[in-house]
Amino acid sequence: MKRRTFVRNVALATPALAFMPYLDLLANSLAGKVKITDVQCVLTKIGFRVSPLVKISTNVGLVGIGECHHDETGYGAKDIIQNVCKPILMDQDPLDLEYLVFKMSTRTSYYGGNHGLATHAITGVEFAMWDLIGKITEQPVHKILGGGSHVKEVRAYASSGPQDMLSKDSCAEFAELMKSQGWTACKTNILRDQEWNKLDNRRLSNIEADRNGTGYTNMREALGLEFDIAVHCHWEFDFDSALRLANAVAPIRPIWMEDPLPIAYNEQWVKLTEKSPVPILTGENLYTRDDFRPFIVNQGVNMIEIDVSMAGGLLEAKKIADMAETYYIPVCTHNVAGPVATIASANFAASVREFVAHEAFIFHPKNKAGNGINGDPDVLGYDKEVIKNGHIQLSDRPGFGIELNEKLIKEKYLVAGESWWK
């Protein structure tokens, strides 16, 4: 039930209230009176990985929807939500978001030190709470998070590339796809003899470095200088290999080189950032301000990339972005989640003044054809095109502007063995 509908029903049921003007003022009195009555989680495949969806119900009929960052099956996040988060949240005021997130974070701190599955679960719950807060206040989240929006739409980059970077014809075909759909930036995996998730060692040969130089040059020639290209590594190199790769791709002037060194911070990040001829970026595997702080304070990167559904949620991401701003470090977002978390992440991005670009995947056939990103857009019940001319569109409806197409999810995207929430 929508908040305005609930208030009008109250007014009609009470003759003295039926003639009161300014129902919105009466509606605002819900603040402080809304209590959480249920927290549920169901496993879906609305994106290209398992997406645990979260539903928070209240005593006034309003609900909030969120989505957790993936694990292999989703059962880890679901366990935390049902058996840890739910008992903490029951009968609580969703407007006490930061207090409740703190309670959940401290309760789960011994499940990985506020890293991993527990943080994924809490973030999905936090998203649902923000959606609920937006509905209580009748405001879109991007208008109430951190002081409001800086933009009306969020620039995105396609995490994609040509089938064969070493083929100029393939690069030209990719460039046609990008430009026909209005994209202004992409992120493309490097060429390497080893697969990043099956490494034997962290060395990059000179032949591999030169091959990447040729491939990215082909992309630049096809896409033009005005189109931004990010060089995509997967935290896979030692210092020397990372620097040689940076020198190899420098002629195309990439917008950034992503995750060249292993995940953890050490002084080599500072050294690489100082010596690299291209901007260095990292952040997709980092959790909370504590992980980001040494990279920011020690200038171990030129840019940071926050995975909002992994780093701790919208509020934590805003705190990370604010910290980066004090060091003049721009912010991007990493995003491998499904459509719900993508919209949540874009609401955060709109609140960051020095925001560069938001990750978007176009693997799904509908996405490849230019309709939506990170999965089937029809599950959202969104009131706008999700992506338009390479920009994520923000809804002006309360919360995230999502009205889940439950029928579609139940019929097509529910994980086997799952029962839909009540």
C-alpha positions as CSV (number, residue, x, y, z in Angstrom):
1,M,0.0,0.0,0.0
2,K,1.4,3.4,-0.9
3,R,1.7,5.9,2.0
4,R,-0.7,8.5,0.4
5,T,-3.3,5.7,0.0
6,F,-2.9,4.7,3.6
7,V,-3.4,8.2,4.9
8,R,-6.4,8.8,2.7
9,N,-8.0,5.6,4.0
10,V,-7.4,6.8,7.5
11,A,-9.0,10.1,6.7
12,L,-12.1,8.5,5.1
13,A,-12.5,6.2,8.0
14,T,-12.5,9.2,10.4
15,P,-15.2,11.9,9.5
16,A,-13.3,14.7,11.3
17,L,-10.3,14.0,9.2
18,A,-12.1,13.5,5.9
19,F,-12.3,17.3,5.4
20,M,-8.8,18.2,6.6
21,P,-6.7,20.0,4.0
22,Y,-3.0,19.2,3.5
23,L,-3.1,15.5,3.7
24,D,0.6,15.5,3.2
25,L,1.1,17.2,6.6
26,L,-1.0,14.4,8.1
27,A,1.1,11.9,6.2
28,N,4.3,13.3,7.5
29,S,3.1,12.4,11.0
30,L,4.0,8.8,10.0
31,A,7.6,9.7,10.8
32,G,8.3,8.0,14.1
33,K,5.2,5.8,14.0
34,V,6.3,3.3,11.3
35,K,7.6,0.0,12.8
36,I,9.2,-2.9,11.0
37,T,7.0,-6.0,11.2
38,D,8.8,-8.5,8.9
39,V,12.1,-9.0,7.0
40,Q,12.2,-11.6,4.3
41,C,14.8,-12.8,1.7
42,V,14.2,-14.8,-1.5
43,L,16.9,-16.0,-4.0
44,T,16.5,-15.0,-7.6
45,K,18.4,-14.8,-10.8
46,I,17.2,-11.4,-12.0
47,G,20.8,-10.5,-12.9
48,F,23.6,-12.7,-14.3
49,R,24.4,-14.1,-10.8
50,V,22.2,-15.1,-7.9
51,S,20.5,-12.0,-6.5
52,P,19.1,-12.3,-2.9
53,L,16.1,-9.9,-2.8
54,V,15.1,-8.4,0.6
55,K,11.7,-7.2,1.6
56,I,11.0,-5.2,4.7
57,S,7.4,-4.9,5.8
58,T,5.9,-2.4,8.2
59,N,2.8,-1.8,10.3
60,V,1.5,0.8,7.9
61,G,1.6,-1.3,4.8
62,L,4.7,0.3,3.3
63,V,7.5,-2.0,2.1
64,G,11.1,-1.6,1.2
65,I,12.9,-3.6,-1.4
66,G,16.7,-4.3,-1.5
67,E,19.2,-6.7,-3.2
68,C,22.3,-8.3,-1.7
69,H,25.7,-8.6,-3.4
70,H,26.1,-12.1,-4.7
71,D,27.9,-15.1,-3.3
72,E,28.0,-18.5,-5.1
73,T,24.4,-19.6,-4.1
74,G,23.0,-16.7,-2.1
75,Y,22.3,-18.9,0.9
76,G,25.0,-17.3,3.0
77,A,23.4,-13.8,2.8
78,K,19.9,-15.3,3.3
79,D,21.0,-17.0,6.5
80,I,22.4,-13.8,7.9
81,I,19.3,-11.8,7.0
82,Q,16.8,-14.3,8.5
83,N,18.7,-15.3,11.6
84,V,20.7,-12.2,12.5
85,C,19.3,-9.0,10.8
86,K,15.6,-9.8,11.3
87,P,15.7,-10.2,15.1
88,I,17.5,-6.8,15.4
89,L,15.1,-5.0,13.0
90,M,11.8,-6.3,14.3
91,D,9.6,-3.5,15.8
92,Q,12.2,-0.9,15.0
93,D,11.8,2.5,13.3
94,P,13.4,2.3,9.8
95,L,14.3,5.9,10.1
96,D,16.9,4.9,12.6
97,L,19.0,3.5,9.8
98,E,22.5,4.3,10.9
99,Y,21.9,3.0,14.4
100,L,20.4,-0.3,13.1
101,V,23.2,-0.8,10.6
102,F,25.7,-0.3,13.4
103,K,23.8,-2.9,15.5
104,M,23.8,-5.4,12.6
105,S,27.5,-4.7,11.8
106,T,28.7,-5.2,15.4
107,R,26.5,-8.3,15.8
108,T,28.1,-9.9,12.7
109,S,31.6,-8.5,13.1
110,Y,33.0,-12.0,14.0
111,Y,31.8,-13.3,10.6
112,G,34.8,-12.0,8.7
113,G,35.5,-8.7,10.5
114,N,32.8,-6.7,8.6
115,H,33.9,-8.2,5.3
116,G,32.3,-10.8,3.0
117,L,28.8,-12.4,3.3
118,A,27.7,-10.6,6.5
119,T,28.3,-7.2,5.0
120,H,26.6,-8.3,1.7
121,A,23.5,-9.2,3.7
122,I,23.5,-6.0,5.8
123,T,23.8,-4.0,2.6
124,G,20.8,-5.6,1.0
125,V,18.8,-4.8,4.2
126,E,20.2,-1.2,4.2
127,F,19.0,-0.8,0.6
128,A,15.5,-1.9,1.6
129,M,15.5,0.5,4.5
130,W,16.5,3.4,2.2
131,D,13.6,2.4,-0.2
132,L,11.3,2.4,2.8
133,I,12.6,5.8,4.1
134,G,11.9,7.3,0.7
135,K,8.4,6.0,0.7
136,I,7.8,7.3,4.3
137,T,9.0,10.8,3.3
138,E,7.6,10.6,-0.2
139,Q,11.0,11.4,-1.7
140,P,13.3,9.6,-4.1
141,V,16.4,8.3,-2.4
142,H,18.7,10.4,-4.5
143,K,17.0,13.5,-3.2
144,I,17.5,12.7,0.5
145,L,20.9,10.9,0.5
146,G,23.7,13.1,1.6
147,G,22.0,16.4,0.7
148,G,20.4,15.5,-2.6
149,S,21.3,15.0,-6.3
150,H,24.0,16.7,-8.3
151,V,22.6,15.3,-11.6
152,K,19.3,14.1,-13.1
153,E,20.9,11.1,-14.7
154,V,24.0,9.1,-13.9
155,R,26.7,8.5,-16.5
156,A,27.5,4.8,-17.1
157,Y,30.2,2.9,-18.8
158,A,29.6,-0.4,-20.6
159,S,31.7,-3.2,-19.1
160,S,32.3,-4.8,-22.5
161,G,34.7,-4.9,-25.4
162,P,35.2,-6.2,-28.9
163,Q,35.3,-9.9,-29.5
164,D,38.9,-9.5,-30.7
165,M,40.8,-6.4,-29.8
166,L,43.6,-7.4,-32.3
167,S,41.1,-7.3,-35.2
168,K,40.4,-3.8,-36.5
169,D,37.1,-5.0,-38.0
170,S,36.0,-6.4,-34.6
171,C,36.9,-3.1,-33.0
172,A,34.9,-1.2,-35.6
173,E,31.9,-3.4,-35.0
174,F,32.1,-2.8,-31.3
175,A,32.4,0.9,-31.8
176,E,29.3,0.9,-33.9
177,L,27.4,-0.9,-31.1
178,M,28.6,1.6,-28.5
179,K,27.8,4.7,-30.5
180,S,24.5,3.5,-31.8
181,Q,23.3,3.0,-28.2
182,G,24.7,6.3,-27.0
183,W,27.5,5.0,-24.7
184,T,30.4,7.4,-23.9
185,A,32.7,5.0,-22.1
186,C,33.5,1.3,-21.8
187,K,35.8,-0.9,-19.7
188,T,37.5,-3.7,-21.5
189,N,39.5,-6.7,-20.2
190,I,43.1,-6.9,-20.9
191,L,44.6,-9.6,-23.1
192,R,46.5,-12.2,-21.2
193,D,47.8,-15.8,-21.7
194,Q,46.5,-16.7,-18.2
195,E,43.0,-16.3,-17.0
196,W,42.8,-13.8,-14.0
197,N,40.9,-16.3,-11.8
198,K,43.2,-19.2,-12.6
199,L,46.6,-17.6,-12.2
200,D,49.9,-19.5,-12.1
201,N,51.9,-16.3,-11.3
202,R,51.7,-12.5,-11.4
203,R,54.1,-11.8,-14.3
204,L,53.2,-10.2,-17.6
205,S,55.5,-10.9,-20.5
206,N,56.7,-8.2,-22.9
207,I,54.8,-9.9,-25.7
208,E,51.6,-9.7,-23.7
209,A,52.2,-6.1,-22.9
210,D,52.8,-5.2,-26.6
211,R,49.7,-7.2,-27.5
212,N,47.6,-5.1,-25.2
213,G,49.2,-1.9,-26.6
214,T,48.1,-3.0,-30.1
215,G,44.6,-4.1,-29.0
216,Y,43.8,-0.9,-27.1
217,T,45.2,1.2,-30.0
218,N,42.8,-0.5,-32.3
219,M,39.9,0.3,-29.9
220,R,41.0,4.0,-29.7
221,E,41.1,4.3,-33.5
222,A,37.6,2.8,-33.8
223,L,36.0,4.7,-31.0
224,G,37.7,8.1,-31.3
225,L,39.4,10.3,-28.8
226,E,36.2,11.6,-27.2
227,F,35.2,8.1,-26.1
228,D,36.6,7.0,-22.7
229,I,38.2,3.6,-22.4
230,A,39.2,1.9,-19.1
231,V,41.8,-0.8,-19.0
232,H,40.5,-3.7,-16.9
233,C,42.8,-5.8,-14.9
234,H,41.8,-8.2,-12.0
235,W,44.3,-7.5,-9.1
236,E,46.7,-9.8,-10.9
237,F,50.1,-8.3,-11.4
238,D,53.3,-7.6,-9.5
239,F,54.6,-4.0,-9.5
240,D,56.9,-4.4,-12.6
241,S,54.3,-6.0,-14.7
242,A,51.7,-3.4,-13.8
243,L,54.0,-0.6,-14.7
244,R,55.0,-2.1,-18.0
245,L,51.3,-2.6,-18.9
246,A,50.6,1.1,-17.9
247,N,53.4,2.2,-20.3
248,A,52.1,-0.1,-23.1
249,V,48.5,1.4,-23.0
250,A,49.5,5.0,-22.2
251,P,49.3,6.2,-25.9
252,I,45.5,5.7,-26.0
253,R,45.1,7.9,-22.8
254,P,42.7,5.6,-20.9
255,I,40.4,7.1,-18.4
256,W,41.9,4.7,-15.9
257,M,43.7,1.4,-15.4
258,E,41.8,-0.8,-12.9
259,D,43.0,-3.1,-10.2
260,P,46.5,-3.8,-11.5
261,L,48.0,-4.9,-8.2
262,P,46.7,-7.4,-5.6
263,I,43.8,-6.2,-3.4
264,A,45.5,-5.3,-0.1
265,Y,47.0,-1.9,0.4
266,N,50.8,-1.5,0.6
267,E,53.4,1.0,-0.4
268,Q,53.7,-0.4,-3.9
269,W,50.3,1.2,-4.7
270,V,51.7,4.6,-3.9
271,K,54.9,3.9,-6.0
272,L,52.8,2.7,-9.0
273,T,50.5,5.7,-8.9
274,E,53.5,8.0,-8.8
275,K,55.3,6.3,-11.7
276,S,52.3,5.3,-13.9
277,P,51.7,7.4,-17.0
278,V,47.9,6.6,-16.7
279,P,45.5,7.1,-13.8
280,I,45.4,4.1,-11.4
281,L,42.0,3.0,-9.9
282,T,41.0,0.4,-7.3
283,G,38.2,-0.3,-4.9
284,E,35.8,-3.0,-6.1
285,N,37.0,-5.5,-3.5
286,L,37.2,-3.1,-0.6
287,Y,34.8,-3.0,2.4
288,T,33.9,0.1,4.4
289,R,35.9,3.2,5.0
290,D,38.6,1.2,6.9
291,D,39.7,-0.5,3.6
292,F,39.5,2.6,1.5
293,R,41.3,4.9,4.0
294,P,44.9,4.0,3.4
295,F,44.5,4.2,-0.4
296,I,42.9,7.7,0.0
297,V,45.1,9.1,2.7
298,N,48.4,7.9,1.2
299,Q,47.4,8.7,-2.3
300,G,47.8,5.1,-3.4
301,V,45.4,5.7,-6.3
302,N,44.2,8.5,-8.6
303,M,40.6,7.4,-8.5
304,I,38.5,5.1,-6.3
305,E,35.8,2.7,-7.4
306,I,33.1,1.7,-4.8
307,D,31.0,-1.3,-5.2
308,V,28.0,0.0,-3.1
309,S,26.3,-3.4,-2.7
310,M,29.6,-4.8,-1.3
311,A,31.3,-1.9,0.5
312,G,28.6,-1.5,3.2
313,G,25.6,0.3,1.6
314,L,24.5,3.7,0.5
315,L,25.4,5.6,3.6
316,E,28.8,4.0,4.0
317,A,29.5,4.6,0.3
318,K,28.7,8.3,0.8
319,K,31.1,8.5,3.7
320,I,33.8,6.9,1.6
321,A,33.1,9.4,-1.3
322,D,33.2,12.3,1.1
323,M,36.6,11.1,2.4
324,A,37.9,10.9,-1.1
325,E,36.7,14.3,-2.0
326,T,38.8,15.9,0.7
327,Y,41.9,14.4,-1.1
328,Y,40.6,15.6,-4.6
329,I,40.1,11.9,-5.6
330,P,37.2,11.3,-8.1
331,V,34.7,8.4,-7.5
332,C,33.4,5.7,-9.8
333,T,31.2,2.7,-9.0
334,H,31.8,-1.0,-9.6
335,N,28.6,-3.0,-10.1
336,V,28.1,-6.7,-10.8
337,A,24.7,-6.9,-9.1
338,G,21.2,-7.2,-10.5
339,P,18.8,-4.5,-11.6
340,V,17.5,-3.6,-8.1
341,A,21.0,-3.0,-6.6
342,T,22.0,-1.2,-9.8
343,I,19.2,1.4,-9.3
344,A,20.1,1.7,-5.6
345,S,23.8,2.3,-6.5
346,A,22.9,4.9,-9.1
347,N,20.9,6.8,-6.4
348,F,24.2,7.0,-4.5
349,A,26.1,8.1,-7.5
350,A,23.8,11.0,-8.1
351,S,24.7,12.3,-4.6
352,V,28.4,12.5,-5.4
353,R,29.6,15.7,-6.9
354,E,32.9,14.4,-8.2
355,F,31.4,11.3,-9.8
356,V,32.9,9.9,-13.0
357,A,30.9,6.8,-14.2
358,H,28.9,3.9,-13.1
359,E,29.5,0.3,-14.2
360,A,26.8,-1.4,-16.4
361,F,26.8,-4.8,-18.0
362,I,25.0,-5.7,-21.2
363,F,25.3,-9.5,-21.2
364,H,21.5,-10.1,-21.1
365,P,20.0,-10.2,-24.6
366,K,17.6,-7.3,-23.7
367,N,20.6,-5.3,-22.5
368,K,22.6,-6.1,-25.7
369,A,19.7,-4.7,-27.7
370,G,19.8,-1.5,-25.7
371,N,17.1,-2.2,-23.2
372,G,18.3,-2.0,-19.6
373,I,21.5,-3.1,-17.9
374,N,22.6,-5.8,-15.5
375,G,19.6,-8.1,-16.2
376,D,16.0,-8.0,-17.3
377,P,14.7,-4.4,-16.7
378,D,11.1,-5.6,-16.7
379,V,11.5,-7.0,-13.2
380,L,11.7,-3.4,-11.8
381,G,8.3,-1.9,-12.7
382,Y,10.3,1.2,-13.4
383,D,8.7,4.4,-14.7
384,K,11.6,5.3,-17.1
385,E,14.0,3.6,-19.4
386,V,16.7,2.3,-17.1
387,I,19.5,3.3,-19.5
388,K,19.3,6.1,-22.1
389,N,22.2,7.4,-24.2
390,G,24.7,5.8,-21.8
391,H,23.1,7.3,-18.7
392,I,21.1,5.6,-15.9
393,Q,17.8,7.3,-15.5
394,L,16.7,8.3,-12.0
395,S,13.1,8.0,-11.0
396,D,11.2,10.8,-9.2
397,R,9.0,8.3,-7.4
398,P,9.5,7.7,-3.7
399,G,12.3,5.4,-2.6
400,F,14.1,3.8,-5.6
401,G,11.0,4.2,-7.8
402,I,10.8,0.4,-8.1
403,E,7.5,-1.6,-8.1
404,L,8.7,-5.2,-8.5
405,N,7.1,-7.3,-11.2
406,E,6.6,-10.2,-8.8
407,K,4.7,-12.3,-11.4
408,L,7.6,-12.2,-13.8
409,I,10.2,-13.0,-11.1
410,K,8.2,-15.9,-9.8
411,E,7.6,-17.3,-13.3
412,K,11.1,-16.8,-14.8
413,Y,13.8,-15.9,-12.3
414,L,13.1,-17.6,-9.0
415,V,15.9,-20.0,-7.9
416,A,14.8,-23.6,-7.8
417,G,13.4,-24.7,-4.5
418,E,12.7,-21.1,-3.3
419,S,9.2,-20.0,-2.2
420,W,8.1,-16.4,-2.8
421,W,7.8,-14.2,0.2
422,K,4.4,-13.6,1.8
